[in-house]
Amino acid sequence: MAKFIYKMQNLLSIKLKLEEQAKNAFGEARARLNQEEEKLSMLEGKKQSYERQLSESIAGKLNIREICQTEEAVEIMKYKIRIQSIAVTTAMQQLELARVKLNEAIQERKIQENLREQAFLTFMEELKAEEQKEVDERVSFMYRDSEEE
């Protein structure tokens, strides 16, 4: 029996590697987004803590210096939260870009696998036709031999 050799196997292998790289890039982008969201959450927690501290400072014994420092800390946290929100948005965009690239890589791999499957089916049909031809030749040869006798 003849052996099936897919002529574009190297292309299929490349597509598989590209898909794997896209999966890795997507995973890294997802991890980066999680990390940025965690930083944002931490900053929001600090801001709330400073706001509580400010409320307690205002309600308790009035210490102007402490109140000013706490207000300044709250404003700094607001600024850091805005910056971190931008970082989260950027990470989301990178994740979406990685997702699109992953989907493209998966589609390209599937196309190559379909082409390989079609080539294999064609090969099997040709092999079957060849075997049928051999059987027909044998039968024909045997029939001629039996007529000559």
Protein Blocks (a to p, Z undefined) as FASTA:
>chain_A
ZZdddfklmmmmmmmmmmmmmmmmmmmmmmmmmmmmmmmmmmmmmmmmmmmmmmmmmmmc
cdfklmmmmmmmmmmmmmmmmmmmmmmmmmmmmmmmmmmmmmmmmmmmmmmmmmmmmmmm
mmmmmmmmmmmmmmmmmmmmmmmmmmmZZ
